[in-house]
Amino acid sequence: MVSKSTSLISLQNNATTFPSSLKPNSRHSFSWGSVKFRSLKSSGTTKYNQVVIDEEMDKIRRLQNGPDVRGVALEGEKGRKVDFSPATVEAIAEGFGEWVKDGLEKQGESIRISLGRDPRVSGPSLSVAVFSGIVRAGCVAFDMGLATTPACFMSTLLPPFAYDASMMMTASHLPYTRNGIKFFTPKGGLTSPEVEEICEKAALKYATRLTKVSTLLKTLPTKVDFMSEYAKHLRDIIKEGVNHPLHYDTPLKGFKIIVNAGNGSGGFFTWDVLDKLGADTFGSLHLNPDGMFPNHIPNPEDKIAMSLTKAAVLQNSAHLGIVFDTDVDRSGVVDKEGNPINGDRLIALMSAIVLKEHPGTTIVTDARTSIGLSTFISDNNGNHCLYRVGYRNVINKGIRLNTDGMETHLMIETSGHGALKENYFLDDGAYMVVKVIIEMVRMKLGGSDDGIGSLIKDLQEPAESIELRMDVLADPKNVKAKSMEAIEKFRSYILEGRLQGWELDSCGECWVSNGCLADSNDSPAPIDAYMYRAKVSDKEDGEHGWVHMRESYHNPNIALNMQSILPGACQSMAQVYRDKFILASGMDKVLDISQLNKYITTGIAN
């Protein structure tokens, strides 16, 4: 690495020090140690603007995915190059380590950071880069091995571990070619601005290293078995929650429970939690970790995952089926009748359980939930706060409501990310299932054989609910700007009355049933969660549905969600959306509307 005393002139003459693609522009300047760099104009054949920043630093910036980072770790995706490399990962880990040190300012004590990972095949090699980055930052690394995202957070709290921070290497339900990192401190998951700050630190490090990752660690990471402690923690919660009068230590004796881990990190819940509590888990699916995910995507929203779990529940006459995503921060369930419970159904189930314990509490969800769900929550003596899409937005909203004096015990997104106040506001798929299991056993002890599905029998579900995707037709650097342009244009068309019967819905900002909660602390929708929702009405049926347009978190496209209580209405809304907005505004030159056209013509969403 170049010494900090190296002059700017020697840097620009030294081709081995910086890649030629590092180009500052008129808007950029930065400091490196005591040396300050700024944009300079070309002079003759000497190009000072080849010295420093942009293109290489942008490689790191583009990896940010809201409150975490994600990218392509392996070749195999058409049109996508590997951008989540050991070099980028090392820089990000070092940036995180320094960020933690700056925040703690511990005197004379080592900063301890743990790392867990899901079974993706890129995990082992990228873990080496993470440990290298942690050590570079002057921190001590601890290797949790195969773990879950919630366990990584809990490793910052549960003694004797109680690390200063933790990282989880996962890309959740995305293909095996992807990978990513989630960040935690004892206060919880990081916010998007905090991750942006870390990425800025990492970008500078990456850009000044010729993209070569260090493979020599001064100190090897200490391997720890935190998952055993975490599993015991979950077992204790179930024991205490059930408080079985006959067999306290085996409260699940007599219950058959199927687990579908999807070859992700969730297999531990079967043998280290359920089996040890006396449950019969025979017939469980895909428990062994396999980073290629050979059976189906580990995702409670995946139709194959739910179908296979349903079949296993019915075949084994099980009381409950459980589906985890890869890193177990999301889950879904199947009741004893084989009914899948995810999306609005899962929100309704968790609301019913939480409202029994905390009558009158507020439930925060994202803005894609149904009209029927709001009614269900209200009928069960709860308040429903509809908020911005994005699990971190939903959780943070719940935290703010509690801070402002509005009791809020459950925050949950339609994707299955659910957090409870009683569990550190952590989105933990295993903890959600623990709550369901405790309620199931309590119902049985109370003399009911109905099963957990009976708790949501009064939920009125929409007649139609679809999601369409529209790729953004732009250079990768301009995707976000074009996405925002299209979404803002949608808002303008609604406000100007160009879409008859469509009205901008307040739920995307803050809307609470039984009264609007004015929250002066809410900032406008952040760029990583740019979206609007319109409620749709007509003269005959009144308000019957909604249309929600948002920027995708994971891919360069726009997600278009539609829902209605009337059969056939989504197709009609899609046609109005296309003809009166997309084509009329010229957005068909910005967005690929082939999937939208197909749905309008055939009624087939995918």
C-alpha positions in Angstrom: 0.0 0.0 0.0 1.2 3.5 -0.7 2.5 5.4 2.3 0.4 8.4 3.5 3.3 10.7 2.9 3.3 9.9 -0.9 2.7 13.0 -2.8 -0.2 13.4 -5.2 2.2 13.9 -8.1 4.0 10.6 -7.4 0.6 8.8 -7.1 -0.5 9.9 -10.5 2.8 8.8 -12.0 2.7 5.4 -10.3 0.5 3.1 -12.3 1.0 0.2 -9.9 -0.5 2.1 -7.0 -4.1 2.8 -8.2 -6.1 1.3 -11.0 -6.6 3.6 -14.0 -10.4 3.4 -13.5 -10.3 5.4 -10.3 -11.5 8.7 -11.6 -12.6 11.6 -9.4 -15.0 14.0 -11.0 -15.8 17.7 -10.3 -18.1 16.7 -7.5 -15.8 14.5 -5.4 -12.9 14.9 -2.9 -11.7 12.7 -0.1 -9.0 12.4 2.5 -6.7 9.4 3.1 -4.8 9.8 6.4 -3.2 13.2 6.3 -3.3 13.4 2.5 -6.2 15.3 0.9 -7.2 14.4 -2.7 -9.4 16.6 -4.9 -10.6 16.7 -8.5 -8.1 18.2 -10.9 -8.5 19.1 -14.6 -6.3 17.3 -17.2 -3.2 19.1 -18.1 -1.6 18.0 -21.4 -1.3 14.3 -21.6 -1.2 13.9 -17.8 -4.6 12.9 -16.5 -4.8 13.6 -12.8 -8.4 12.3 -12.8 -7.0 8.8 -13.2 -5.7 8.9 -9.6 -8.5 8.3 -7.3 -12.2 7.4 -6.9 -15.3 6.7 -8.8 -15.7 3.4 -10.7 -14.0 1.1 -8.2 -15.7 2.8 -5.2 -19.0 2.5 -6.9 -18.5 -1.3 -7.0 -18.9 -1.3 -3.2 -21.7 1.3 -3.1 -23.8 -0.7 -5.5 -23.7 -3.7 -3.1 -25.8 -1.9 -0.5 -29.2 -3.4 -0.2 -31.0 -1.3 2.3 -29.8 -2.4 5.8 -27.4 -5.1 4.4 -25.1 -5.8 1.4 -25.7 -8.3 -1.3 -24.2 -9.3 -4.6 -23.2 -12.0 -7.1 -20.6 -14.3 -5.5 -20.4 -17.0 -8.2 -20.6 -17.1 -11.9 -23.7 -18.6 -13.4 -26.2 -15.8 -13.7 -26.9 -14.6 -17.2 -26.0 -10.9 -17.6 -24.6 -10.6 -14.0 -20.9 -10.5 -13.2 -19.4 -11.5 -9.9 -19.3 -8.4 -7.7 -19.3 -9.9 -4.2 -15.7 -11.0 -4.3 -13.2 -11.8 -1.5 -11.7 -8.3 -2.0 -15.0 -6.5 -1.6 -16.0 -8.6 1.3 -12.7 -8.0 3.1 -13.1 -4.2 2.7 -16.7 -4.3 3.9 -15.7 -6.4 7.0 -12.9 -4.0 7.8 -15.2 -1.0 7.4 -17.7 -2.6 9.8 -15.0 -3.4 12.3 -13.8 0.2 12.3 -17.4 1.5 12.5 -17.9 -0.6 15.6 -14.7 0.6 17.2 -15.6 4.2 16.5 -19.0 3.7 18.1 -17.8 1.9 21.2 -14.5 3.6 22.0 -13.6 0.9 24.5 -10.4 1.7 26.3 -7.8 -1.1 26.4 -10.3 -3.8 25.5 -10.5 -5.8 22.3 -13.6 -5.4 20.1 -15.1 -8.9 19.6 -17.0 -9.6 16.4 -18.7 -12.9 15.5 -19.5 -14.3 12.0 -22.2 -16.8 11.1 -23.1 -18.1 7.6 -25.7 -20.0 5.8 -24.7 -23.1 3.7 -24.1 -21.3 0.4 -21.1 -22.8 -1.4 -19.4 -19.4 -1.6 -19.5 -19.1 2.2 -16.2 -20.7 3.2 -14.0 -18.7 0.9 -15.8 -15.4 1.6 -15.6 -16.1 5.4 -11.8 -16.0 5.1 -12.1 -12.6 3.6 -14.4 -11.5 6.4 -12.0 -12.7 9.1 -9.2 -10.9 7.3 -11.2 -7.7 7.3 -12.1 -8.0 11.0 -8.4 -8.5 11.9 -7.3 -5.6 9.7 -9.7 -3.4 11.7 -7.9 -4.4 14.9 -10.8 -6.6 16.2 -10.9 -10.2 17.3 -12.9 -12.6 15.2 -15.1 -15.5 16.3 -16.3 -18.1 13.9 -19.9 -19.4 14.6 -19.8 -21.6 11.4 -23.3 -22.6 10.1 -25.7 -20.3 11.9 -28.9 -18.3 11.5 -29.4 -14.6 11.2 -31.3 -14.2 14.5 -28.6 -16.3 16.3 -26.0 -13.8 15.1 -27.9 -11.0 16.8 -28.5 -13.0 19.9 -24.7 -13.8 20.1 -24.3 -10.1 21.0 -26.6 -10.5 24.0 -26.5 -14.0 25.5 -23.7 -14.7 28.0 -21.0 -15.8 28.1 -20.7 -14.8 24.5 -22.1 -11.2 24.3 -19.9 -10.1 21.4 -19.6 -6.4 20.6 -21.0 -7.0 17.1 -21.9 -9.8 14.7 -22.2 -10.4 11.0 -24.3 -13.0 9.1 -23.2 -14.1 5.7 -26.4 -14.9 3.7 -28.5 -13.8 0.7 -31.7 -15.2 2.2 -33.9 -16.8 -0.4 -31.9 -15.6 -3.4 -30.2 -18.0 -5.8 -27.1 -20.0 -4.8 -24.9 -17.6 -6.9 -25.7 -14.7 -4.5 -24.3 -13.9 -1.1 -24.4 -11.0 1.3 -23.8 -9.7 4.8 -26.2 -8.5 7.6 -24.8 -6.5 10.5 -25.7 -6.4 14.1 -24.8 -4.8 17.4 -26.5 -5.3 20.8 -28.9 -2.6 19.8 -30.2 -4.6 16.8 -29.8 -4.6 13.0 -28.1 -1.6 11.4 -30.1 1.0 9.5 -29.6 1.9 5.8 -27.7 5.1 6.6 -25.4 3.2 9.0 -24.7 0.6 6.3 -24.1 3.4 3.8 -21.5 4.8 6.1 -19.8 1.4 6.3 -19.9 1.0 2.6 -18.2 4.4 2.1 -15.4 3.3 4.5 -15.1 0.0 2.6 -15.2 1.7 -0.8 -12.2 3.8 -0.1 -10.3 0.7 1.2 -11.2 -1.3 -1.8 -10.3 1.4 -4.2 -6.8 1.8 -2.7 -5.8 -1.9 -2.7 -5.6 -3.0 -6.3 -8.6 -5.3 -5.4 -6.2 -7.9 -3.8 -7.5 -9.6 -0.8 -5.2 -10.4 2.1 -5.1 -14.1 2.9 -2.7 -14.0 5.8 -4.4 -13.6 9.2 -2.4 -12.4 12.1 -4.8 -14.3 14.4 -7.0 -17.2 13.3 -10.7 -16.7 14.3 -11.8 -18.6 17.4 -14.4 -21.2 16.6 -17.4 -21.1 18.9 -20.6 -23.2 19.3 -23.2 -20.6 19.8 -26.0 -22.4 18.0 -26.3 -24.9 20.9 -26.8 -22.0 23.4 -29.3 -20.4 21.0 -31.2 -23.6 20.7 -31.3 -24.0 24.5 -32.6 -20.4 24.7 -35.5 -21.3 22.4 -36.2 -24.6 24.3 -36.4 -22.7 27.6 -38.9 -20.2 26.1 -41.2 -23.0 25.0 -40.9 -24.8 28.4 -41.8 -21.6 30.3 -44.5 -20.6 27.8 -46.3 -23.9 27.9 -45.6 -24.7 31.6 -46.9 -28.2 31.1 -48.5 -29.7 34.3 -47.3 -33.2 33.6 -44.0 -33.1 31.7 -42.4 -29.7 32.0 -39.2 -30.6 30.2 -41.0 -32.3 27.3 -44.0 -30.1 26.6 -44.2 -31.3 22.9 -44.7 -34.9 23.8 -47.6 -36.3 21.7 -47.2 -33.6 19.0 -46.1 -34.4 15.4 -44.3 -31.4 13.8 -42.9 -31.3 10.3 -39.9 -29.0 9.5 -38.9 -28.0 6.0 -35.5 -26.3 6.2 -35.0 -26.1 2.5 -31.4 -27.3 2.9 -30.7 -23.9 4.6 -29.6 -23.2 8.2 -32.9 -24.2 9.9 -32.3 -28.0 10.4 -31.1 -27.3 13.9 -34.6 -26.4 15.0 -35.6 -30.0 14.4 -33.0 -31.9 16.3 -31.8 -29.3 18.8 -35.2 -27.8 19.7 -38.2 -29.9 18.8 -36.8 -33.4 19.3 -35.3 -32.5 22.7 -38.7 -31.2 23.8 -40.4 -34.5 22.9 -41.9 -33.8 19.5 -42.2 -36.4 16.8 -40.5 -34.9 13.7 -40.5 -37.9 11.5 -41.2 -36.9 7.9 -39.4 -33.6 8.1 -37.8 -32.3 4.8 -34.5 -31.1 3.5 -32.8 -30.7 6.9 -29.2 -31.1 5.8 -27.4 -27.9 4.7 -26.7 -27.8 1.0 -25.7 -24.5 -0.5 -26.9 -25.4 -3.9 -30.5 -25.7 -2.6 -31.3 -28.8 -4.7 -34.9 -29.3 -3.8 -36.5 -25.8 -3.8 -35.8 -22.2 -2.8 -35.7 -22.0 1.0 -38.5 -19.5 1.2 -41.9 -19.6 3.0 -43.4 -17.7 0.0 -42.2 -20.4 -2.4 -45.1 -22.5 -3.7 -43.0 -25.7 -4.0 -41.8 -25.3 -0.5 -45.3 -24.9 0.8 -46.7 -27.7 -1.4 -44.1 -30.2 -0.2 -44.7 -29.3 3.4 -48.5 -29.6 3.0 -48.1 -33.1 1.6 -45.8 -34.1 4.4 -48.2 -32.8 7.1 -51.1 -34.6 5.6 -49.1 -37.8 5.0 -47.9 -37.9 8.6 -51.1 -36.6 10.2 -48.9 -33.8 11.8 -50.2 -31.1 14.0 -48.1 -28.4 12.3 -45.7 -27.9 9.4 -42.9 -25.3 9.5 -41.1 -23.7 6.5 -37.9 -21.7 7.1 -36.0 -19.4 4.7 -32.3 -19.9 4.3 -31.1 -17.9 7.3 -34.2 -18.4 9.4 -35.2 -14.8 9.9 -38.5 -15.7 8.1 -40.9 -18.6 8.5 -44.3 -19.8 7.5 -46.4 -22.6 8.8 -49.0 -25.2 7.6 -51.9 -26.2 9.8 -53.0 -29.7 10.5 -55.6 -29.5 7.7 -52.8 -28.7 5.2 -53.6 -25.0 4.8 -50.5 -22.9 4.1 -50.2 -20.0 6.5 -48.0 -17.2 5.1 -48.4 -13.6 3.9 -51.6 -12.1 5.3 -52.6 -15.4 6.9 -49.4 -15.5 9.0 -49.8 -11.8 10.0 -53.4 -12.6 11.1 -52.3 -15.7 13.0 -49.5 -13.8 14.8 -51.9 -10.9 15.5 -54.4 -13.3 17.0 -51.8 -14.7 19.3 -50.3 -11.4 20.3 -53.6 -9.7 20.9 -54.6 -12.4 23.3 -51.6 -11.4 25.4 -51.7 -7.7 24.7 -55.3 -6.5 24.0 -55.4 -3.2 22.2 -51.8 -3.2 21.0 -50.8 -1.9 17.6 -49.7 -4.2 14.8 -47.4 -2.7 12.2 -47.3 -4.2 8.7 -46.2 -3.1 5.3 -48.5 -1.5 2.8 -49.3 -4.7 0.8 -51.7 -6.2 3.3 -55.4 -6.7 2.6 -58.4 -4.7 3.6 -59.6 -8.0 5.2 -56.6 -8.1 7.5 -57.2 -4.6 8.8 -60.8 -5.7 9.6 -59.5 -8.9 11.3 -57.1 -6.9 13.5 -59.7 -4.4 14.4 -62.3 -7.2 15.2 -59.7 -8.8 17.6 -59.3 -5.5 19.5 -56.1 -4.3 17.9 -54.9 -1.3 15.9 -53.4 -1.8 12.4 -50.6 0.5 11.3 -49.9 0.2 7.6 -46.4 1.4 6.7 -43.7 1.4 4.0 -42.6 -1.9 2.4 -39.3 -3.2 3.7 -38.9 -5.2 6.9 -36.5 -2.7 8.4 -38.9 0.1 7.8 -41.7 -1.9 9.4 -39.6 -2.8 12.5 -38.2 0.7 12.9 -41.7 2.1 12.8 -42.8 -0.2 15.6 -39.8 0.9 17.7 -40.7 4.5 17.1 -44.3 4.0 18.1 -43.3 2.4 21.3 -40.9 5.2 22.0 -43.7 7.7 21.4 -46.0 5.9 23.8 -48.1 3.8 21.5 -47.9 0.2 22.7 -46.8 -1.9 19.7 -45.9 -5.6 20.2 -45.8 -7.0 16.7 -44.2 -5.7 13.5 -44.5 -8.0 10.5 -44.1 -7.8 6.7 -46.0 -9.9 4.2 -42.7 -11.6 3.2 -42.7 -13.3 6.7 -40.2 -11.0 8.4 -41.8 -10.7 11.9 -40.5 -9.1 15.0 -41.9 -8.8 18.6 -41.2 -6.2 21.2 -40.6 -9.0 23.7 -37.8 -10.4 21.6 -35.6 -7.3 21.2 -37.6 -6.2 18.0 -35.6 -9.0 16.2 -37.1 -10.5 13.0 -36.6 -14.2 14.0 -38.4 -16.9 12.1 -37.7 -19.5 14.7 -39.0 -17.3 17.5 -42.2 -16.7 15.5 -42.7 -20.4 15.2 -42.0 -20.8 18.9 -45.0 -18.5 19.6 -47.2 -20.6 17.3 -46.1 -23.8 19.0 -46.8 -22.5 22.5 -50.3 -21.4 21.4 -50.9 -24.8 19.8 -50.0 -26.6 23.0 -52.0 -24.3 25.1 -55.1 -24.8 23.0 -54.7 -28.6 23.3 -54.3 -28.3 27.1 -57.4 -26.2 27.1 -59.4 -28.9 25.5 -59.5 -27.7 21.9 -58.6 -30.0 19.0 -59.2 -27.3 16.4 -55.5 -26.5 15.7 -53.9 -23.2 15.1 -55.7 -22.7 11.7 -59.0 -22.0 13.6 -57.5 -18.8 15.0 -57.8 -17.2 11.5 -61.1 -18.7 10.3 -62.7 -15.2 10.3 -60.1 -13.6 8.1 -61.6 -12.4 4.9 -59.1 -12.9 2.1 -58.9 -11.0 -1.2 -60.4 -12.5 -4.3 -57.2 -11.7 -6.2 -53.7 -10.8 -5.3 -50.9 -10.6 -7.9 -47.4 -9.3 -8.3 -45.8 -8.3 -11.6 -42.3 -7.2 -12.4 -41.1 -4.6 -14.8 -37.3 -4.5 -15.6 -35.8 -1.0 -15.7 -34.4 -0.3 -19.2 -31.3 1.6 -18.1 -27.6 1.2 -17.5 -27.0 -0.3 -14.0 -25.7 3.1 -12.7 -29.0 4.8 -13.7 -31.5 2.1 -12.6 -32.3 3.8 -9.3 -32.8 7.2 -10.9 -35.1 5.8 -13.6 -37.0 3.8 -11.0 -37.6 6.9 -8.9 -38.7 8.8 -12.0 -41.3 6.2 -13.0 -42.7 5.9 -9.4 -42.8 9.7 -8.9 -44.6 10.0 -12.3 -47.2 7.4 -11.0 -47.8 9.6 -7.9 -48.2 12.7 -10.1 -50.8 11.0 -12.4 -52.9 10.0 -9.3 -52.7 13.5 -7.7 -53.6 15.1 -11.0 -56.7 12.9 -11.3 -55.6 11.3 -14.5 -56.6 7.8 -13.2 -60.3 8.0 -12.5 -61.3 6.4 -9.2 -57.7 6.1 -8.1 -56.6 7.9 -4.9 -53.2 8.1 -3.3 -53.4 6.0 -0.2 -51.9 7.4 3.1 -50.9 4.0 4.2 -47.5 4.2 2.6 -46.6 7.0 5.0 -48.4 6.3 8.2 -52.0 5.2 8.7 -53.3 3.6 11.9 -56.8 2.2 12.2 -59.0 4.0 14.8 -57.2 7.2 14.1 -54.2 8.7 12.2 -51.0 8.9 14.2 -49.1 12.0 13.2 -45.4 11.1 13.5 -43.2 14.2 13.1 -40.1 11.9 13.3 -41.1 10.1 10.1 -38.9 11.3 7.2 -40.1 11.0 3.6 -39.7 7.5 2.1 -36.0 6.8 1.9 -34.5 6.1 -1.5 -34.1 2.4 -0.8 -37.9 2.2 -0.2 -39.3 4.4 -2.9 -43.0 3.5 -3.4 -46.6 4.6 -3.6 -49.9 2.9 -3.2 -53.3 3.9 -4.7 -56.7 2.7 -3.5 -59.1 2.0 -6.3 -62.9 2.6 -6.3 -65.8 2.6 -8.7 -69.4 3.8 -8.6 -70.9 0.3 -8.4 -68.6 -1.4 -5.8 -67.0 1.5 -4.0 -63.4 0.9 -2.7 -62.5 -2.6 -3.8 -58.7 -2.8 -4.2 -55.3 -1.2 -4.4 -52.3 -0.9 -6.6 -48.8 -0.6 -5.1 -45.7 0.4 -7.2 -42.3 0.1 -5.6 -38.6 -0.2 -6.4 -37.2 -3.7 -5.9 -34.6 -4.2 -3.2 -32.8 -7.0 -4.8 -33.0 -6.6 -8.6 -33.1 -3.8 -11.2 -36.9 -3.8 -11.6 -40.2 -2.3 -10.4 -42.5 -4.5 -8.4 -46.2 -3.9 -9.1 -48.6 -5.4 -6.5 -52.4 -5.4 -7.0 -55.2 -6.8 -4.8 -58.9 -6.7 -5.0 -62.0 -8.2 -3.2 -63.6 -8.6 -6.7 -62.8 -11.4 -9.1 -61.4 -10.1 -12.3 -60.7 -6.6 -10.9 -56.9 -6.9 -10.9 -56.9 -7.4 -14.7 -59.0 -4.3 -15.1 -56.8 -2.3 -12.8 -53.7 -3.6 -14.7 -55.2 -2.3 -18.0 -56.0 1.1 -16.6 -52.5 1.2 -15.2 -50.9 0.4 -18.5 -53.1 2.4 -20.9 -53.8 5.5 -18.7 -50.4 5.7 -17.0 -47.6 3.7 -18.6 -48.4 4.4 -22.2 -49.8 7.8 -21.7 -46.7 8.9 -19.8 -44.1 7.3 -22.1 -42.9 5.1 -19.2 -43.0 2.1 -21.6 -39.6 3.4 -22.8 -38.3 3.2 -19.3 -39.9 -0.1 -18.1 -40.2 -3.5 -19.8 -44.0 -4.1 -19.6 -44.0 -7.5 -21.3 -45.2 -9.3 -18.1 -47.9 -6.6 -17.6 -49.1 -7.1 -21.2 -49.2 -10.9 -20.7 -51.3 -10.6 -17.6 -53.7 -8.2 -19.2 -54.1 -10.5 -22.2 -54.2 -13.9 -20.5 -54.8 -13.3 -16.8 -51.6 -15.2 -16.0 -49.3 -13.3 -13.7 -46.0 -15.2 -14.2 
